[in-house]
């Protein structure tokens, strides 16, 4: 059985801060590679590539202003994955979100 990995996260920071934190985290982390950034549309295309695993995944991250001073982040792993392979990807995504949260100070 295959499924897509989708994540929604809310940050108590403006979209510019969240987007900047995403870019800083990705630039300092070998697991992630930024392939394109569309600041106008609030979309970030990333490549997730674990050095120990034979896979590369494209990840789309959309940022949208929520309530004043907040940002809604929607992340979609753009290729289906086997349930048995979801855990390593989820760990990398959780680390990305935690790193962004730390960089924006909350």
Biopython code that builds the backbone (N, CA, C, O; Angstrom):
import numpy as np
from Bio.PDB.StructureBuilder import StructureBuilder

atoms = [
    (1, "UNK", "N", (0.839, -1.174, 0.000)),
    (1, "UNK", "CA", (0.000, 0.000, 0.000)),
    (1, "UNK", "C", (0.890, 1.246, 0.000)),
    (1, "UNK", "O", (1.882, 1.310, 0.726)),
    (2, "UNK", "N", (0.529, 2.222, -0.813)),
    (2, "UNK", "CA", (1.290, 3.457, -0.869)),
    (2, "UNK", "C", (0.401, 4.618, -0.437)),
    (2, "UNK", "O", (-0.825, 4.561, -0.538)),
    (3, "UNK", "N", (1.047, 5.658, 0.039)),
    (3, "UNK", "CA", (0.312, 6.849, 0.445)),
    (3, "UNK", "C", (1.230, 8.048, 0.308)),
    (3, "UNK", "O", (2.432, 7.890, 0.099)),
    (4, "UNK", "N", (0.679, 9.238, 0.422)),
    (4, "UNK", "CA", (1.481, 10.448, 0.419)),
    (4, "UNK", "C", (1.680, 10.902, 1.850)),
    (4, "UNK", "O", (0.839, 10.664, 2.717)),
    (5, "UNK", "N", (2.788, 11.549, 2.080)),
    (5, "UNK", "CA", (3.054, 12.110, 3.392)),
    (5, "UNK", "C", (2.700, 13.595, 3.343)),
    (5, "UNK", "O", (3.287, 14.356, 2.574)),
    (6, "UNK", "N", (1.746, 13.996, 4.162)),
    (6, "UNK", "CA", (1.301, 15.401, 4.217)),
    (6, "UNK", "C", (1.426, 15.876, 5.657)),
    (6, "UNK", "O", (1.084, 15.161, 6.599)),
    (7, "UNK", "N", (1.920, 17.087, 5.804)),
    (7, "UNK", "CA", (2.122, 17.659, 7.139)),
    (7, "UNK", "C", (1.590, 19.085, 7.122)),
    (7, "UNK", "O", (1.832, 19.831, 6.174)),
    (8, "UNK", "N", (0.870, 19.460, 8.163)),
    (8, "UNK", "CA", (0.432, 20.843, 8.349)),
    (8, "UNK", "C", (0.954, 21.309, 9.695)),
    (8, "UNK", "O", (0.843, 20.600, 10.695)),
    (9, "UNK", "N", (1.525, 22.509, 9.712)),
    (9, "UNK", "CA", (2.120, 23.034, 10.939)),
    (9, "UNK", "C", (1.806, 24.524, 11.026)),
    (9, "UNK", "O", (1.790, 25.214, 10.007)),
    (10, "UNK", "N", (1.560, 25.018, 12.224)),
    (10, "UNK", "CA", (1.286, 26.443, 12.443)),
    (10, "UNK", "C", (2.423, 27.037, 13.247)),
    (10, "UNK", "O", (2.832, 26.479, 14.266)),
    (11, "UNK", "N", (2.937, 28.174, 12.788)),
    (11, "UNK", "CA", (4.008, 28.879, 13.487)),
    (11, "UNK", "C", (3.510, 30.241, 13.933)),
    (11, "UNK", "O", (2.798, 30.920, 13.192)),
    (12, "UNK", "N", (3.878, 30.641, 15.133)),
    (12, "UNK", "CA", (3.527, 31.968, 15.641)),
    (12, "UNK", "C", (4.604, 32.961, 15.219)),
    (12, "UNK", "O", (5.321, 33.517, 16.051)),
    (13, "UNK", "N", (4.699, 33.170, 13.912)),
    (13, "UNK", "CA", (5.672, 34.096, 13.334)),
    (13, "UNK", "C", (5.182, 34.468, 11.940)),
    (13, "UNK", "O", (4.469, 33.693, 11.302)),
    (14, "UNK", "N", (5.564, 35.659, 11.465)),
    (14, "UNK", "CA", (5.163, 36.058, 10.110)),
    (14, "UNK", "C", (5.778, 35.149, 9.053)),
    (14, "UNK", "O", (6.803, 34.511, 9.293)),
    (15, "UNK", "N", (5.151, 35.093, 7.892)),
    (15, "UNK", "CA", (5.586, 34.211, 6.814)),
    (15, "UNK", "C", (7.034, 34.478, 6.399)),
    (15, "UNK", "O", (7.749, 33.543, 6.037)),
    (16, "UNK", "N", (7.479, 35.736, 6.447)),
    (16, "UNK", "CA", (8.856, 36.055, 6.068)),
    (16, "UNK", "C", (9.859, 35.400, 7.014)),
    (16, "UNK", "O", (10.910, 34.929, 6.578)),
    (17, "UNK", "N", (9.538, 35.370, 8.300)),
    (17, "UNK", "CA", (10.433, 34.749, 9.273)),
    (17, "UNK", "C", (10.490, 33.239, 9.086)),
    (17, "UNK", "O", (11.561, 32.637, 9.157)),
    (18, "UNK", "N", (9.338, 32.634, 8.848)),
    (18, "UNK", "CA", (9.293, 31.182, 8.666)),
    (18, "UNK", "C", (10.029, 30.798, 7.383)),
    (18, "UNK", "O", (10.810, 29.846, 7.379)),
    (19, "UNK", "N", (9.789, 31.528, 6.299)),
    (19, "UNK", "CA", (10.473, 31.251, 5.042)),
    (19, "UNK", "C", (11.982, 31.407, 5.165)),
    (19, "UNK", "O", (12.735, 30.583, 4.646)),
    (20, "UNK", "N", (12.428, 32.459, 5.850)),
    (20, "UNK", "CA", (13.862, 32.664, 6.055)),
    (20, "UNK", "C", (14.477, 31.565, 6.907)),
    (20, "UNK", "O", (15.589, 31.114, 6.635)),
    (21, "UNK", "N", (13.760, 31.136, 7.931)),
    (21, "UNK", "CA", (14.257, 30.055, 8.793)),
    (21, "UNK", "C", (14.351, 28.744, 8.011)),
    (21, "UNK", "O", (15.307, 27.987, 8.183)),
    (22, "UNK", "N", (13.367, 28.475, 7.156)),
    (22, "UNK", "CA", (13.420, 27.286, 6.306)),
    (22, "UNK", "C", (14.667, 27.301, 5.428)),
    (22, "UNK", "O", (15.382, 26.303, 5.331)),
    (23, "UNK", "N", (14.920, 28.438, 4.793)),
    (23, "UNK", "CA", (16.074, 28.545, 3.906)),
    (23, "UNK", "C", (17.380, 28.381, 4.678)),
    (23, "UNK", "O", (18.295, 27.712, 4.198)),
    (24, "UNK", "N", (17.484, 28.976, 5.859)),
    (24, "UNK", "CA", (18.710, 28.843, 6.666)),
    (24, "UNK", "C", (18.926, 27.400, 7.104)),
    (24, "UNK", "O", (20.044, 26.890, 7.029)),
    (25, "UNK", "N", (17.864, 26.739, 7.561)),
    (25, "UNK", "CA", (17.992, 25.349, 8.000)),
    (25, "UNK", "C", (18.437, 24.465, 6.851)),
    (25, "UNK", "O", (19.349, 23.652, 7.008)),
    (26, "UNK", "N", (17.805, 24.615, 5.701)),
    (26, "UNK", "CA", (18.115, 23.779, 4.542)),
    (26, "UNK", "C", (19.551, 24.011, 4.070)),
    (26, "UNK", "O", (20.242, 23.062, 3.696)),
    (27, "UNK", "N", (20.002, 25.265, 4.085)),
    (27, "UNK", "CA", (21.348, 25.568, 3.587)),
    (27, "UNK", "C", (22.440, 24.973, 4.465)),
    (27, "UNK", "O", (23.564, 24.783, 3.999)),
    (28, "UNK", "N", (22.134, 24.675, 5.724)),
    (28, "UNK", "CA", (23.140, 24.140, 6.647)),
    (28, "UNK", "C", (22.985, 22.642, 6.891)),
    (28, "UNK", "O", (23.679, 22.088, 7.744)),
    (29, "UNK", "N", (22.099, 21.981, 6.168)),
    (29, "UNK", "CA", (21.804, 20.584, 6.430)),
    (29, "UNK", "C", (22.002, 19.765, 5.162)),
    (29, "UNK", "O", (21.372, 20.038, 4.141)),
    (30, "UNK", "N", (22.870, 18.767, 5.220)),
    (30, "UNK", "CA", (23.213, 17.962, 4.046)),
    (30, "UNK", "C", (22.070, 17.081, 3.548)),
    (30, "UNK", "O", (22.105, 16.616, 2.409)),
    (31, "UNK", "N", (21.071, 16.848, 4.372)),
    (31, "UNK", "CA", (19.963, 15.972, 3.989)),
    (31, "UNK", "C", (19.016, 16.679, 3.024)),
    (31, "UNK", "O", (18.340, 16.033, 2.223)),
    (32, "UNK", "N", (18.972, 18.014, 3.105)),
    (32, "UNK", "CA", (18.040, 18.798, 2.305)),
    (32, "UNK", "C", (18.778, 19.606, 1.260)),
    (32, "UNK", "O", (19.913, 20.030, 1.476)),
    (33, "UNK", "N", (18.138, 19.815, 0.141)),
    (33, "UNK", "CA", (18.683, 20.664, -0.905)),
    (33, "UNK", "C", (17.542, 21.506, -1.463)),
    (33, "UNK", "O", (16.507, 20.971, -1.862)),
    (34, "UNK", "N", (17.732, 22.817, -1.491)),
    (34, "UNK", "CA", (16.700, 23.699, -2.024)),
    (34, "UNK", "C", (16.791, 23.688, -3.542)),
    (34, "UNK", "O", (17.845, 23.990, -4.100)),
    (35, "UNK", "N", (15.710, 23.346, -4.211)),
    (35, "UNK", "CA", (15.739, 23.326, -5.662)),
    (35, "UNK", "C", (15.115, 24.586, -6.260)),
    (35, "UNK", "O", (15.529, 25.023, -7.333)),
    (36, "UNK", "N", (14.142, 25.168, -5.594)),
    (36, "UNK", "CA", (13.583, 26.430, -6.062)),
    (36, "UNK", "C", (12.770, 27.085, -4.953)),
    (36, "UNK", "O", (12.167, 26.415, -4.114)),
    (37, "UNK", "N", (12.772, 28.411, -4.975)),
    (37, "UNK", "CA", (12.012, 29.168, -3.997)),
    (37, "UNK", "C", (11.171, 30.187, -4.745)),
    (37, "UNK", "O", (11.695, 30.953, -5.554)),
    (38, "UNK", "N", (9.883, 30.204, -4.485)),
    (38, "UNK", "CA", (8.978, 31.186, -5.071)),
    (38, "UNK", "C", (8.459, 32.047, -3.928)),
    (38, "UNK", "O", (7.444, 31.727, -3.309)),
    (39, "UNK", "N", (9.164, 33.145, -3.652)),
    (39, "UNK", "CA", (8.791, 33.990, -2.518)),
    (39, "UNK", "C", (7.426, 34.643, -2.716)),
    (39, "UNK", "O", (6.688, 34.845, -1.751)),
    (40, "UNK", "N", (7.092, 34.970, -3.948)),
    (40, "UNK", "CA", (5.806, 35.620, -4.209)),
    (40, "UNK", "C", (4.648, 34.694, -3.835)),
    (40, "UNK", "O", (3.704, 35.107, -3.163)),
    (41, "UNK", "N", (4.732, 33.450, -4.271)),
    (41, "UNK", "CA", (3.655, 32.506, -4.010)),
    (41, "UNK", "C", (3.790, 31.777, -2.694)),
    (41, "UNK", "O", (2.885, 31.046, -2.291)),
    (42, "UNK", "N", (4.929, 31.970, -2.005)),
    (42, "UNK", "CA", (5.120, 31.304, -0.729)),
    (42, "UNK", "C", (5.350, 29.817, -0.843)),
    (42, "UNK", "O", (4.996, 29.062, 0.063)),
    (43, "UNK", "N", (5.949, 29.375, -1.961)),
    (43, "UNK", "CA", (6.192, 27.951, -2.154)),
    (43, "UNK", "C", (7.682, 27.676, -2.184)),
    (43, "UNK", "O", (8.443, 28.422, -2.800)),
    (44, "UNK", "N", (8.095, 26.627, -1.535)),
    (44, "UNK", "CA", (9.491, 26.216, -1.512)),
    (44, "UNK", "C", (9.549, 24.766, -1.964)),
    (44, "UNK", "O", (8.889, 23.906, -1.381)),
    (45, "UNK", "N", (10.326, 24.491, -2.989)),
    (45, "UNK", "CA", (10.517, 23.117, -3.456)),
    (45, "UNK", "C", (11.851, 22.632, -2.909)),
    (45, "UNK", "O", (12.880, 23.272, -3.124)),
    (46, "UNK", "N", (11.841, 21.523, -2.216)),
    (46, "UNK", "CA", (13.051, 20.972, -1.616)),
    (46, "UNK", "C", (13.270, 19.552, -2.103)),
    (46, "UNK", "O", (12.339, 18.868, -2.527)),
    (47, "UNK", "N", (14.515, 19.127, -2.032)),
    (47, "UNK", "CA", (14.833, 17.730, -2.265)),
    (47, "UNK", "C", (15.304, 17.159, -0.934)),
    (47, "UNK", "O", (16.159, 17.743, -0.268)),
    (48, "UNK", "N", (14.751, 16.031, -0.555)),
    (48, "UNK", "CA", (15.149, 15.312, 0.653)),
    (48, "UNK", "C", (15.995, 14.136, 0.205)),
    (48, "UNK", "O", (15.529, 13.272, -0.538)),
    (49, "UNK", "N", (17.237, 14.104, 0.658)),
    (49, "UNK", "CA", (18.138, 13.044, 0.208)),
    (49, "UNK", "C", (18.971, 12.553, 1.373)),
    (49, "UNK", "O", (19.940, 13.203, 1.764)),
    (50, "UNK", "N", (18.610, 11.439, 1.918)),
    (50, "UNK", "CA", (19.384, 10.865, 3.016)),
    (50, "UNK", "C", (20.588, 10.148, 2.425)),
    (50, "UNK", "O", (20.443, 9.350, 1.499)),
    (51, "UNK", "N", (21.763, 10.424, 2.947)),
    (51, "UNK", "CA", (22.988, 9.858, 2.404)),
    (51, "UNK", "C", (23.061, 8.354, 2.530)),
    (51, "UNK", "O", (23.720, 7.698, 1.724)),
    (52, "UNK", "N", (22.395, 7.796, 3.526)),
    (52, "UNK", "CA", (22.484, 6.358, 3.750)),
    (52, "UNK", "C", (21.396, 5.582, 3.020)),
    (52, "UNK", "O", (21.438, 4.353, 2.984)),
    (53, "UNK", "N", (20.436, 6.271, 2.446)),
    (53, "UNK", "CA", (19.324, 5.580, 1.810)),
    (53, "UNK", "C", (19.305, 5.872, 0.310)),
    (53, "UNK", "O", (19.679, 6.968, -0.109)),
    (54, "UNK", "N", (18.884, 4.927, -0.483)),
    (54, "UNK", "CA", (18.915, 5.097, -1.935)),
    (54, "UNK", "C", (17.686, 5.812, -2.485)),
    (54, "UNK", "O", (17.135, 5.391, -3.502)),
    (55, "UNK", "N", (17.253, 6.876, -1.835)),
    (55, "UNK", "CA", (16.092, 7.574, -2.357)),
    (55, "UNK", "C", (16.262, 9.082, -2.273)),
    (55, "UNK", "O", (16.970, 9.602, -1.410)),
    (56, "UNK", "N", (15.613, 9.749, -3.168)),
    (56, "UNK", "CA", (15.548, 11.207, -3.173)),
    (56, "UNK", "C", (14.084, 11.557, -3.367)),
    (56, "UNK", "O", (13.427, 11.030, -4.265)),
    (57, "UNK", "N", (13.583, 12.426, -2.545)),
    (57, "UNK", "CA", (12.171, 12.802, -2.614)),
    (57, "UNK", "C", (12.036, 14.299, -2.845)),
    (57, "UNK", "O", (12.811, 15.092, -2.311)),
    (58, "UNK", "N", (11.054, 14.674, -3.638)),
    (58, "UNK", "CA", (10.749, 16.082, -3.821)),
    (58, "UNK", "C", (9.667, 16.462, -2.826)),
    (58, "UNK", "O", (8.658, 15.770, -2.689)),
    (59, "UNK", "N", (9.887, 17.554, -2.142)),
    (59, "UNK", "CA", (8.976, 18.012, -1.105)),
    (59, "UNK", "C", (8.510, 19.415, -1.467)),
    (59, "UNK", "O", (9.334, 20.281, -1.761)),
    (60, "UNK", "N", (7.218, 19.649, -1.451)),
    (60, "UNK", "CA", (6.664, 20.980, -1.690)),
    (60, "UNK", "C", (6.203, 21.549, -0.360)),
    (60, "UNK", "O", (5.462, 20.903, 0.382)),
    (61, "UNK", "N", (6.645, 22.761, -0.067)),
    (61, "UNK", "CA", (6.236, 23.430, 1.161)),
    (61, "UNK", "C", (5.551, 24.731, 0.770)),
    (61, "UNK", "O", (6.135, 25.565, 0.078)),
    (62, "UNK", "N", (4.327, 24.900, 1.211)),
    (62, "UNK", "CA", (3.578, 26.130, 0.964)),
    (62, "UNK", "C", (3.421, 26.873, 2.276)),
    (62, "UNK", "O", (3.047, 26.289, 3.294)),
    (63, "UNK", "N", (3.709, 28.167, 2.244)),
    (63, "UNK", "CA", (3.544, 29.024, 3.416)),
    (63, "UNK", "C", (2.417, 30.005, 3.133)),
    (63, "UNK", "O", (2.331, 30.582, 2.049)),
    (64, "UNK", "N", (1.560, 30.181, 4.124)),
    (64, "UNK", "CA", (0.437, 31.093, 3.962)),
    (64, "UNK", "C", (0.200, 31.822, 5.273)),
    (64, "UNK", "O", (0.251, 31.219, 6.345)),
    (65, "UNK", "N", (-0.059, 33.125, 5.187)),
    (65, "UNK", "CA", (-0.356, 33.897, 6.383)),
    (65, "UNK", "C", (-1.683, 33.439, 6.951)),
    (65, "UNK", "O", (-2.689, 33.371, 6.246)),
    (66, "UNK", "N", (-1.670, 33.122, 8.246)),
    (66, "UNK", "CA", (-2.899, 32.724, 8.921)),
    (66, "UNK", "C", (-3.455, 33.921, 9.666)),
    (66, "UNK", "O", (-3.612, 34.997, 9.089)),
    (67, "UNK", "N", (-3.752, 33.744, 10.933)),
    (67, "UNK", "CA", (-4.171, 34.856, 11.782)),
    (67, "UNK", "C", (-3.011, 35.844, 11.847)),
    (67, "UNK", "O", (-1.877, 35.467, 11.550)),
    (68, "UNK", "N", (-3.260, 37.092, 12.225)),
    (68, "UNK", "CA", (-2.171, 38.077, 12.268)),
    (68, "UNK", "C", (-0.953, 37.555, 13.043)),
    (68, "UNK", "O", (-1.070, 37.112, 14.185)),
    (69, "UNK", "N", (0.212, 37.618, 12.396)),
    (69, "UNK", "CA", (1.450, 37.186, 13.027)),
    (69, "UNK", "C", (1.685, 35.688, 13.029)),
    (69, "UNK", "O", (2.604, 35.209, 13.694)),
    (70, "UNK", "N", (0.867, 34.938, 12.296)),
    (70, "UNK", "CA", (1.059, 33.485, 12.248)),
    (70, "UNK", "C", (1.232, 33.023, 10.803)),
    (70, "UNK", "O", (0.850, 33.714, 9.858)),
    (71, "UNK", "N", (1.808, 31.860, 10.663)),
    (71, "UNK", "CA", (2.020, 31.263, 9.340)),
    (71, "UNK", "C", (1.560, 29.822, 9.358)),
    (71, "UNK", "O", (1.883, 29.066, 10.274)),
    (72, "UNK", "N", (0.808, 29.446, 8.343)),
    (72, "UNK", "CA", (0.402, 28.056, 8.147)),
    (72, "UNK", "C", (1.360, 27.441, 7.140)),
    (72, "UNK", "O", (1.550, 27.978, 6.049)),
    (73, "UNK", "N", (1.957, 26.328, 7.500)),
    (73, "UNK", "CA", (2.876, 25.619, 6.623)),
    (73, "UNK", "C", (2.218, 24.316, 6.212)),
    (73, "UNK", "O", (1.752, 23.552, 7.057)),
    (74, "UNK", "N", (2.181, 24.063, 4.904)),
    (74, "UNK", "CA", (1.677, 22.791, 4.386)),
    (74, "UNK", "C", (2.807, 22.138, 3.609)),
    (74, "UNK", "O", (3.384, 22.740, 2.703)),
    (75, "UNK", "N", (3.107, 20.925, 3.965)),
    (75, "UNK", "CA", (4.201, 20.185, 3.347)),
    (75, "UNK", "C", (3.637, 18.921, 2.721)),
    (75, "UNK", "O", (2.865, 18.202, 3.355)),
    (76, "UNK", "N", (4.016, 18.650, 1.492)),
    (76, "UNK", "CA", (3.573, 17.434, 0.808)),
    (76, "UNK", "C", (4.792, 16.763, 0.201)),
    (76, "UNK", "O", (5.531, 17.370, -0.574)),
    (77, "UNK", "N", (4.988, 15.521, 0.556)),
    (77, "UNK", "CA", (5.996, 14.700, -0.101)),
    (77, "UNK", "C", (5.407, 14.327, -1.447)),
    (77, "UNK", "O", (4.373, 13.662, -1.508)),
    (78, "UNK", "N", (6.053, 14.745, -2.529)),
    (78, "UNK", "CA", (5.435, 14.689, -3.846)),
    (78, "UNK", "C", (5.483, 13.333, -4.525)),
    (78, "UNK", "O", (5.058, 13.209, -5.673)),
    (79, "UNK", "N", (5.982, 12.332, -3.858)),
    (79, "UNK", "CA", (5.912, 11.006, -4.483)),
    (79, "UNK", "C", (5.368, 10.032, -3.459)),
    (79, "UNK", "O", (5.645, 10.166, -2.267)),
    (80, "UNK", "N", (4.605, 9.062, -3.904)),
    (80, "UNK", "CA", (4.065, 8.086, -2.969)),
    (80, "UNK", "C", (5.183, 7.290, -2.299)),
    (80, "UNK", "O", (6.264, 7.141, -2.868)),
    (81, "UNK", "N", (4.937, 6.791, -1.126)),
    (81, "UNK", "CA", (5.948, 6.013, -0.434)),
    (81, "UNK", "C", (5.321, 4.813, 0.255)),
    (81, "UNK", "O", (4.153, 4.831, 0.642)),
    (82, "UNK", "N", (6.106, 3.798, 0.393)),
    (82, "UNK", "CA", (5.660, 2.615, 1.120)),
    (82, "UNK", "C", (5.592, 2.947, 2.599)),
    (82, "UNK", "O", (6.398, 3.729, 3.101)),
    (83, "UNK", "N", (4.644, 2.362, 3.289)),
    (83, "UNK", "CA", (4.511, 2.618, 4.728)),
    (83, "UNK", "C", (5.804, 2.311, 5.472)),
    (83, "UNK", "O", (6.146, 3.002, 6.431)),
    (84, "UNK", "N", (6.524, 1.283, 5.039)),
    (84, "UNK", "CA", (7.763, 0.909, 5.719)),
    (84, "UNK", "C", (8.869, 1.943, 5.550)),
    (84, "UNK", "O", (9.847, 1.948, 6.298)),
    (85, "UNK", "N", (8.707, 2.816, 4.565)),
    (85, "UNK", "CA", (9.737, 3.836, 4.336)),
    (85, "UNK", "C", (9.319, 5.204, 4.844)),
    (85, "UNK", "O", (10.058, 6.174, 4.677)),
    (86, "UNK", "N", (8.158, 5.302, 5.454)),
    (86, "UNK", "CA", (7.671, 6.587, 5.934)),
    (86, "UNK", "C", (8.466, 7.096, 7.129)),
    (86, "UNK", "O", (8.669, 8.304, 7.257)),
    (87, "UNK", "N", (8.921, 6.207, 8.007)),
    (87, "UNK", "CA", (9.573, 6.625, 9.254)),
    (87, "UNK", "C", (10.838, 7.447, 9.030)),
    (87, "UNK", "O", (10.965, 8.506, 9.646)),
    (88, "UNK", "N", (11.792, 7.023, 8.179)),
    (88, "UNK", "CA", (12.979, 7.861, 8.000)),
    (88, "UNK", "C", (12.643, 9.228, 7.426)),
    (88, "UNK", "O", (13.219, 10.238, 7.830)),
    (89, "UNK", "N", (11.714, 9.256, 6.489)),
    (89, "UNK", "CA", (11.325, 10.541, 5.907)),
    (89, "UNK", "C", (10.669, 11.411, 6.965)),
    (89, "UNK", "O", (10.941, 12.608, 7.051)),
    (90, "UNK", "N", (9.816, 10.813, 7.762)),
    (90, "UNK", "CA", (9.118, 11.577, 8.804)),
    (90, "UNK", "C", (10.113, 12.141, 9.823)),
    (90, "UNK", "O", (9.936, 13.259, 10.307)),
    (91, "UNK", "N", (11.148, 11.379, 10.146)),
    (91, "UNK", "CA", (12.171, 11.892, 11.077)),
    (91, "UNK", "C", (12.850, 13.125, 10.505)),
    (91, "UNK", "O", (13.069, 14.100, 11.224)),
    (92, "UNK", "N", (13.187, 13.095, 9.216)),
    (92, "UNK", "CA", (13.830, 14.254, 8.588)),
    (92, "UNK", "C", (12.886, 15.452, 8.553)),
    (92, "UNK", "O", (13.308, 16.585, 8.784)),
    (93, "UNK", "N", (11.623, 15.204, 8.269)),
    (93, "UNK", "CA", (10.647, 16.288, 8.223)),
    (93, "UNK", "C", (10.421, 16.858, 9.614)),
    (93, "UNK", "O", (10.343, 18.076, 9.773)),
    (94, "UNK", "N", (10.315, 16.004, 10.623)),
    (94, "UNK", "CA", (10.164, 16.481, 12.004)),
    (94, "UNK", "C", (11.373, 17.319, 12.419)),
    (94, "UNK", "O", (11.220, 18.341, 13.087)),
    (95, "UNK", "N", (12.587, 16.885, 12.022)),
    (95, "UNK", "CA", (13.798, 17.652, 12.345)),
    (95, "UNK", "C", (13.785, 19.004, 11.639)),
    (95, "UNK", "O", (14.209, 20.006, 12.214)),
    (96, "UNK", "N", (13.303, 19.039, 10.401)),
    (96, "UNK", "CA", (13.187, 20.304, 9.670)),
    (96, "UNK", "C", (12.250, 21.258, 10.402)),
    (96, "UNK", "O", (12.593, 22.422, 10.611)),
    (97, "UNK", "N", (11.077, 20.780, 10.790)),
    (97, "UNK", "CA", (10.100, 21.632, 11.479)),
    (97, "UNK", "C", (10.626, 22.097, 12.833)),
    (97, "UNK", "O", (10.430, 23.252, 13.210)),
    (98, "UNK", "N", (11.290, 21.208, 13.566)),
    (98, "UNK", "CA", (11.873, 21.593, 14.862)),
    (98, "UNK", "C", (12.979, 22.631, 14.672)),
    (98, "UNK", "O", (13.087, 23.579, 15.450)),
    (99, "UNK", "N", (13.799, 22.449, 13.635)),
    (99, "UNK", "CA", (14.862, 23.413, 13.356)),
    (99, "UNK", "C", (14.319, 24.774, 13.002)),
    (99, "UNK", "O", (14.863, 25.791, 13.433)),
    (100, "UNK", "N", (13.247, 24.812, 12.217)),
    (100, "UNK", "CA", (12.611, 26.092, 11.841)),
    (100, "UNK", "C", (12.042, 26.746, 13.095)),
    (100, "UNK", "O", (12.208, 27.947, 13.306)),
    (101, "UNK", "N", (11.365, 25.944, 13.929)),
    (101, "UNK", "CA", (10.785, 26.484, 15.159)),
    (101, "UNK", "C", (11.870, 27.085, 16.049)),
    (101, "UNK", "O", (11.673, 28.149, 16.634)),
    (102, "UNK", "N", (13.004, 26.413, 16.152)),
    (102, "UNK", "CA", (14.119, 26.915, 16.959)),
    (102, "UNK", "C", (14.683, 28.219, 16.377)),
    (102, "UNK", "O", (14.991, 29.150, 17.122)),
    (103, "UNK", "N", (14.815, 28.282, 15.065)),
    (103, "UNK", "CA", (15.363, 29.473, 14.412)),
    (103, "UNK", "C", (14.461, 30.690, 14.553)),
    (103, "UNK", "O", (14.949, 31.818, 14.621)),
    (104, "UNK", "N", (13.156, 30.472, 14.599)),
    (104, "UNK", "CA", (12.247, 31.634, 14.747)),
    (104, "UNK", "C", (11.990, 31.949, 16.217)),
    (104, "UNK", "O", (11.276, 32.896, 16.545)),
    (105, "UNK", "N", (12.583, 31.142, 17.097)),
    (105, "UNK", "CA", (12.510, 31.450, 18.531)),
    (105, "UNK", "C", (11.199, 31.048, 19.175)),
    (105, "UNK", "O", (10.731, 31.729, 20.088)),
    (106, "UNK", "N", (10.614, 29.990, 18.737)),
    (106, "UNK", "CA", (9.367, 29.610, 19.381)),
    (106, "UNK", "C", (9.022, 28.230, 19.044)),
    (106, "UNK", "O", (7.996, 27.722, 19.495)),
]
sb = StructureBuilder()
sb.init_structure("model")
sb.init_model(0)
sb.init_chain("A")
sb.init_seg("    ")
for serial, (resi, resn, name, xyz) in enumerate(atoms, 1):
    if name == "N":
        sb.init_residue(resn, " ", resi, " ")
    sb.init_atom(name, np.array(xyz, "f"), 0.0, 1.0, " ", f" {name:<3s}", serial, name[0])
structure = sb.get_structure()
